[in-house]
Amino acid sequence: MEQANVVIIGGGLVGCAIAEALSSRWSDVFVLEALPKIGMAASSRNSGIIHSGLYYPPESLKARLCVRGNKLTYEFCAAHGVPHRKTGKLVVAAALAESEELVALMKNGEANGVEGMR
């Protein structure tokens, strides 16, 4: 075959999901992957964490995107029936000397607009 309706570059989670969705419409959907198997790159290293924006500098792009993305991810999962757990994150001081760092982290999260901190 010299021609295809759809060629998807990258066999990660997103590429495979797109291929699956489009394959109901076209029989010639191809996924091109540089690695020996699909899902070997970033998709295989996903920890499942939905970042809150707790650690990033206030008003940084990373902080703003994490806070907004966190909210949108949970909204998307709820709206589309995607199984998920909102377990939160427990940050503790291993020694009394680290207590000040916890206070600073709390202030940083508050400055970034992270919700649900206590």
Secondary structure, DSSP 8 states (H G I E B T S, - for coil): ----SEEEE--SHHHHHHHHHHTTT-S-EEEE-SSSSTT-SGGGG-------S-SS-TT-HHHHHHHHHHHHHHHHHHHHT------------SSGGGHHHHHHHHHHHHHHT--S--
